[in-house]
Amino acid sequence: MSRDFEAETSRDPRVLREQVKDTRAELGDTVAALAAKADVKAQARRKAADAREQAHQAARTARAGGRRNRVPLVATGAVVTVLVATALVLRKRHGWG
């Protein structure tokens, strides 16, 4: 045995019990961390929940932006409606598709 190891260890049973207790606690934490990393289903659930939250946040942001900027939103909707209606009329008149 090296002198460093001997210096760090004690022959006192109380100290040894405390060291064993600490080592068991550290080992338990390590096992729990490894189990969490190995749990693929739980990781997938967490990632799905994160993605849902991001989607909800994006939707809230878009709704808020739409409420603040109604004129451009309505104008864009009107332009799209006119373009679709024109395409349908031309298609019917000229026999396209």
N, C-alpha and C positions, 0 to 999 in steps of 0.2 A: 504494500500500500504506500501511496505517496504521502509525504508529510502534510501536504495541503488538505488532503481528504481527512487525515487523522485530526488535523486541527479543527476542521469544520464539524466533525461528529463528536458526540458526547457519549459518555457511558452512563449518564444519568437517565434512568428509565422514564422520568417525567418529560425530559427534553426529547427523548426518542419517541415517546407517544405523541407529543406535539408535532414533531417532524412527520410522523406517519400520518397524522390527522391532516396536516397541511398538504402532504403529497396526495392523499386520497381525494381531497377537495379539488386540487389542480387536475388530477386525472379525471375526475367526474366532469369538470368543465370541458376538458379536452374531448372526452367521449361525446358529450352533448353537442359540441361544436361540429364534430365529425358527423354525427348523426343528422344534424341539420343540413350539412352540405350534401349528404347522401340522399336526402329526401327530395327526390325530383318532383313528385306531385306537389309538395308544399311550395317549392320554388316556382313551379308553373302557376299555381294559384296566386302567389304574391305578384308575379309579373303580370298576370291577367288583371288583377285588381288595380295595379299601378296603371296599366293601359286604359282600363275603364275610367279611372279617375282623371287621367290626362284628356280623354275624349270628352268627358263631362265638362272639364274646365274649358276646353276649346269651344264647346257648344255654348257655354255661358258667355264666353268672350265674344263669340260671333253674334249671339242674341243682343248683347249689350251694344255692340257696334251697329247692328241693324236698327236698334231703337234710336240711336243718336243720329244716324245718317239715313233717314227714311227717304228723302228726296232722291238721292242717287240710286237707292235700292229700287224704288218705284219706277224710276226712269229706265233702269236696266231691265226690269221686268216688262215694261211696256215695249221696249225695243225688241226684246226676245219674242214677245207675243206677236208683234207685227211681222217680224221675219218668218216665224213659223206659219202664220196665216198666209203670207205672200207665197211661201214655198208650196203650201197646200193648194192654193188657187192656181198657181202656175202648173203644178203637177196635174191638176184636174183638166185644165184648159188644153194643155199640150199632150196629154196622155203619157206623161212620164211615169215609169214604174208601175 
